[in-house]
Amino acid sequence: MSRGPSVTVAGAGALGLSTALALVDAGCSVRVCDPSGPGQASAVAAGMLAPVFEAALDAETAGDLDLLLAARNLWPALSRRCGVAIDRAGTAAVGSDAWLADIQARLAKLGVGAQAAPRAMLGDVAPGLHGLLVREDWRLEPRPALAALRSAAEAAGVVFTGEAVRERGEADWLVVATGAGQGLVPLAPELLRLSPIKGQILRYPGHAGGPLSLRGEGCYTAPGQEGLVVGATMEPGRTDTDPDPVAFAPLIAAAGRLIPSLTGADFTVSAGVRAATPDGLPIVGLSKTPGVILAVGARRNGWLLAPMVARIVTACVTGRDAGPYARRLDPRRFEGRTA
């Protein structure tokens, strides 16, 4: 029987499951509640563990490479703990010479080296396009990873229920890891800082796309068990998960320019809703409400940040060291700002 605090985790996505596993390993009694099962947004993802290209290409996280790299560096231990396979082949930026020159300048500004990607590693990339290979960006398969995290948590004693959380109940702590869900705002007013972003990805069954994940002009691609993944739209303010051909049409066009064999090929569409904060980093730490901890708002980096979020939440519960990045994710950083 556990001798530690009792914790209810609301949400069974990448953040919720990673946190539940870390908490039970720390001696807590943990219950995970999620009526929808293993988090839709975490399943509708490419599984990128990509600190470098996120910092290089996304203005929201341009100044956070150190934090993103530190989060990625926690993944090997989590991988060993629960059997999540990590693909470390790397990622290549692929495009015209002019576009690659801009990418190389961005990487140099970040202090990251890149090398010319051998053509054999680029698969069916269009003739005339070249690639810059970065080894620092990794990847995992989201759905098998969710299953592995849940299996490890169950084996360690975490209890799963399909009920929706409305209050802290009798637990010592409630961890809110509900993604874009706003149902717990009365318990955690910090959730009002979140805004939804709908994301759609395409999967092309039967297309491997080569061994590397690719970052192109207008899309990315990643090899996947269910076919080549092409992503992703970023549609702020939308909370529906219906396929929207108007929104994903630019992805189809960009994918065809990058890999001509995708032009006219059959694909499937998946959509999820992610939560974002005003500065692009998640809210992780103690709520103003006693006994409530936030683990939400990872935007497009939920998988990458999962083990760091788990470490910080576990530190809040147990009093252990939260690591050097906890302050940058603290919910109180937004105090005094206009919502």
Legacy VTK file of the C-alpha trace (Angstrom):
# vtk DataFile Version 3.0
C-alpha trace
ASCII
DATASET POLYDATA
POINTS 339 float
0.000 0.000 0.000
1.267 3.473 -0.872
2.531 5.601 2.017
2.482 8.817 0.028
-0.150 11.423 -0.817
-3.260 10.520 -2.771
-3.503 12.206 -6.172
-6.259 12.398 -8.761
-5.051 13.158 -12.288
-7.695 14.564 -14.625
-6.686 13.685 -18.185
-5.040 10.672 -19.825
-3.025 12.268 -22.602
0.760 12.480 -22.802
0.997 14.906 -19.854
-1.528 13.102 -17.659
-0.111 9.618 -18.178
3.523 10.689 -17.793
2.624 12.537 -14.620
0.646 9.624 -13.202
3.570 7.275 -13.768
6.036 9.663 -12.136
3.740 10.149 -9.150
3.176 6.453 -8.516
6.923 5.841 -8.850
7.388 8.514 -6.166
5.163 6.558 -3.780
1.848 8.315 -4.323
-1.560 6.689 -4.589
-2.760 7.741 -8.045
-6.093 7.669 -9.816
-6.460 8.854 -13.424
-9.879 10.060 -14.575
-10.677 10.625 -18.232
-14.061 9.877 -19.797
-12.572 9.979 -23.292
-9.692 7.567 -22.676
-6.131 8.304 -23.798
-6.382 11.988 -24.756
-7.421 12.839 -28.276
-4.891 15.594 -28.923
-2.001 13.357 -27.853
-3.153 10.621 -30.221
-3.721 13.049 -33.106
-0.079 14.053 -33.361
3.113 13.221 -35.198
4.988 12.490 -31.968
7.758 14.994 -32.587
10.432 15.360 -29.897
11.868 18.246 -31.853
13.467 21.001 -29.773
15.665 22.365 -32.546
13.189 22.859 -35.363
10.487 24.033 -32.956
12.849 26.762 -31.759
14.059 27.531 -35.275
10.691 27.671 -37.045
8.137 28.619 -34.378
8.275 32.202 -33.145
6.423 31.206 -29.963
9.312 29.033 -28.744
12.266 30.763 -30.428
13.853 31.646 -27.094
13.235 28.321 -25.361
15.717 25.942 -26.978
17.468 25.267 -23.670
14.208 24.255 -21.998
13.086 22.148 -24.949
16.422 20.333 -25.124
16.312 19.665 -21.382
12.847 18.159 -21.765
13.967 15.957 -24.630
16.939 14.761 -22.569
14.518 13.313 -20.003
12.988 11.010 -22.619
15.598 8.207 -22.637
14.901 7.466 -18.960
11.142 7.518 -19.519
11.600 5.325 -22.577
13.442 2.741 -20.510
10.828 2.942 -17.768
7.803 2.211 -19.925
9.106 0.804 -23.210
8.310 3.723 -25.504
10.431 3.415 -28.636
12.252 6.585 -29.698
13.376 7.174 -33.273
16.673 9.106 -33.154
17.400 9.122 -36.882
17.020 12.896 -36.930
15.107 15.447 -38.963
16.009 17.132 -42.227
14.938 20.558 -43.439
14.213 20.120 -47.156
13.589 22.820 -49.718
15.077 25.269 -52.166
18.615 26.554 -51.734
17.319 29.975 -50.683
15.000 28.513 -48.044
17.729 26.242 -46.708
20.101 29.198 -46.440
17.556 30.879 -44.182
17.153 27.702 -42.117
20.911 27.343 -41.768
21.148 30.925 -40.549
18.433 30.252 -37.966
20.192 27.112 -36.773
23.513 28.955 -36.528
21.846 31.638 -34.420
20.704 28.893 -32.067
24.206 27.418 -31.990
23.094 24.220 -33.696
25.143 22.547 -36.400
23.629 20.855 -39.443
25.037 18.777 -42.271
23.943 18.089 -45.798
21.496 15.194 -45.757
22.470 12.339 -48.094
19.968 11.980 -50.889
19.405 8.322 -49.971
18.006 9.453 -46.599
15.428 11.781 -48.161
13.242 9.141 -49.785
11.014 10.415 -52.588
11.781 14.106 -52.091
11.347 16.136 -55.266
14.374 16.455 -57.550
16.132 19.755 -57.081
15.388 19.964 -53.372
18.174 19.484 -50.845
18.246 18.760 -47.138
19.989 19.833 -43.951
20.178 17.058 -41.366
19.805 17.766 -37.638
20.328 14.832 -35.293
18.984 16.554 -32.168
15.298 16.115 -33.088
13.703 12.741 -32.347
10.278 11.165 -32.715
7.935 8.554 -31.240
4.704 6.859 -32.343
1.936 8.577 -30.352
-0.673 5.830 -30.063
1.740 3.034 -29.072
3.400 5.498 -26.685
0.069 6.253 -24.999
-0.583 2.529 -24.666
2.893 1.916 -23.218
2.548 4.741 -20.676
-0.849 3.500 -19.571
0.328 -0.099 -19.313
3.335 0.913 -17.201
1.140 3.074 -14.970
-1.409 0.292 -14.456
1.349 -2.197 -13.668
2.707 0.221 -11.063
-0.682 0.531 -9.380
-2.359 3.542 -10.990
-6.151 3.168 -11.066
-8.002 4.346 -14.185
-11.637 5.416 -14.296
-13.829 6.848 -17.023
-15.507 9.433 -14.854
-15.215 13.176 -15.354
-13.631 15.139 -12.508
-15.723 17.972 -11.091
-13.949 18.566 -7.781
-10.856 17.543 -5.868
-12.830 15.102 -3.750
-11.034 13.233 -0.998
-7.635 13.196 -2.718
-4.805 15.223 -1.240
-4.082 16.675 -4.677
-5.830 17.158 -7.984
-3.663 17.447 -11.106
-5.451 19.125 -14.004
-4.049 17.694 -17.251
-7.169 18.115 -19.371
-5.599 19.746 -22.415
-7.904 22.325 -23.960
-10.840 21.330 -21.750
-12.213 24.192 -19.668
-14.587 22.234 -17.455
-12.474 22.718 -14.325
-12.187 26.525 -14.515
-14.176 26.904 -11.263
-11.477 24.848 -9.527
-8.489 26.275 -11.415
-9.021 29.829 -12.690
-5.630 29.715 -14.394
-7.291 27.660 -17.129
-8.800 30.893 -18.413
-5.321 31.706 -19.752
-5.628 28.883 -22.269
-6.873 29.263 -25.815
-7.764 26.367 -28.153
-5.939 25.593 -31.384
-7.345 23.003 -33.751
-4.782 20.900 -35.599
-5.353 18.594 -38.568
-2.877 16.035 -39.855
-2.971 13.805 -42.918
-1.878 10.174 -43.143
-0.946 8.556 -46.438
-1.251 4.748 -46.089
1.368 2.830 -48.021
3.779 5.757 -48.264
6.925 5.414 -46.173
8.573 8.709 -47.106
12.107 7.668 -46.195
13.759 7.133 -42.791
13.751 10.770 -41.664
11.183 13.249 -40.500
11.226 16.207 -42.887
10.536 19.908 -42.394
9.492 21.503 -45.648
8.085 24.807 -46.815
4.512 24.702 -45.538
4.425 21.236 -43.961
6.337 18.523 -42.181
6.342 14.782 -42.850
7.132 11.865 -40.592
7.287 8.119 -41.234
4.591 6.346 -39.257
3.226 2.871 -38.630
-0.080 3.843 -40.229
1.499 5.619 -43.189
3.361 8.834 -43.829
2.181 11.671 -41.590
1.818 15.164 -43.031
1.070 18.070 -40.736
-0.146 20.175 -39.418
-2.679 22.955 -39.471
-2.776 25.523 -36.657
-6.294 26.953 -36.396
-6.567 29.272 -33.367
-9.898 29.569 -31.640
-11.424 26.411 -33.119
-12.673 23.634 -30.863
-14.309 21.282 -33.375
-12.621 18.126 -34.605
-14.382 17.858 -37.949
-12.175 17.520 -41.057
-12.002 20.867 -42.858
-10.831 20.571 -46.487
-10.349 24.323 -46.808
-7.958 24.389 -43.846
-5.924 21.329 -44.835
-5.759 22.077 -48.577
-2.434 23.946 -48.153
-0.976 20.821 -46.518
-1.908 18.709 -49.541
-0.261 21.210 -51.884
2.889 21.558 -49.772
3.216 17.777 -49.385
2.960 17.338 -53.162
5.702 19.891 -53.751
7.938 18.149 -51.249
7.168 14.544 -52.249
5.613 14.409 -55.744
4.393 10.825 -55.307
1.849 12.143 -52.766
0.075 14.212 -55.418
-3.365 12.674 -55.915
-2.680 9.887 -53.402
-5.322 8.730 -50.923
-5.069 9.994 -47.365
-7.001 10.111 -44.115
-7.542 13.157 -41.913
-7.421 13.408 -38.122
-8.061 16.474 -36.005
-7.419 17.355 -32.379
-7.637 20.440 -30.207
-4.627 21.653 -28.273
-4.357 24.313 -25.598
-1.968 27.254 -25.765
-0.867 29.939 -23.334
0.057 33.540 -24.198
3.798 32.743 -24.252
3.683 29.307 -25.891
4.890 27.390 -22.826
2.631 25.251 -20.647
1.206 26.132 -17.253
2.769 23.711 -14.774
2.677 24.107 -11.017
0.506 25.093 -8.097
-2.853 26.702 -8.734
-4.181 29.508 -6.560
-6.680 26.904 -5.390
-5.192 24.836 -2.531
-4.555 21.226 -3.455
-4.759 21.812 -7.220
-1.825 21.544 -9.647
-1.852 22.565 -13.313
-0.268 20.551 -16.138
-1.801 22.080 -19.267
-1.162 24.276 -22.297
1.763 22.577 -24.018
0.478 23.740 -27.422
2.260 21.645 -30.091
4.952 20.269 -27.765
2.979 18.038 -25.424
4.968 14.915 -26.185
8.297 16.714 -26.008
7.547 18.363 -22.664
5.761 15.428 -20.996
8.613 14.128 -18.804
9.554 17.643 -17.651
5.940 18.383 -16.765
5.774 15.089 -14.859
8.917 15.967 -12.897
7.613 19.404 -11.892
4.192 18.106 -10.830
5.780 15.330 -8.800
8.014 17.879 -7.085
4.948 19.943 -6.152
3.375 16.895 -4.505
6.460 15.448 -2.809
8.595 18.504 -2.081
11.429 17.251 -4.268
13.598 19.373 -6.558
11.527 20.552 -9.525
14.564 21.294 -11.680
15.815 24.594 -13.107
12.933 25.197 -15.524
9.982 25.080 -13.130
9.970 28.856 -12.679
9.545 29.431 -16.425
6.449 27.228 -16.455
4.950 28.490 -13.175
1.273 29.524 -13.494
2.036 32.708 -11.519
4.126 34.123 -14.369
0.942 35.561 -15.886
-0.187 37.401 -12.775
-0.702 41.096 -13.457
-1.168 40.572 -17.197
-4.419 41.196 -18.989
-6.112 37.852 -19.734
LINES 1 340
339 0 1 2 3 4 5 6 7 8 9 10 11 12 13 14 15 16 17 18 19 20 21 22 23 24 25 26 27 28 29 30 31 32 33 34 35 36 37 38 39 40 41 42 43 44 45 46 47 48 49 50 51 52 53 54 55 56 57 58 59 60 61 62 63 64 65 66 67 68 69 70 71 72 73 74 75 76 77 78 79 80 81 82 83 84 85 86 87 88 89 90 91 92 93 94 95 96 97 98 99 100 101 102 103 104 105 106 107 108 109 110 111 112 113 114 115 116 117 118 119 120 121 122 123 124 125 126 127 128 129 130 131 132 133 134 135 136 137 138 139 140 141 142 143 144 145 146 147 148 149 150 151 152 153 154 155 156 157 158 159 160 161 162 163 164 165 166 167 168 169 170 171 172 173 174 175 176 177 178 179 180 181 182 183 184 185 186 187 188 189 190 191 192 193 194 195 196 197 198 199 200 201 202 203 204 205 206 207 208 209 210 211 212 213 214 215 216 217 218 219 220 221 222 223 224 225 226 227 228 229 230 231 232 233 234 235 236 237 238 239 240 241 242 243 244 245 246 247 248 249 250 251 252 253 254 255 256 257 258 259 260 261 262 263 264 265 266 267 268 269 270 271 272 273 274 275 276 277 278 279 280 281 282 283 284 285 286 287 288 289 290 291 292 293 294 295 296 297 298 299 300 301 302 303 304 305 306 307 308 309 310 311 312 313 314 315 316 317 318 319 320 321 322 323 324 325 326 327 328 329 330 331 332 333 334 335 336 337 338
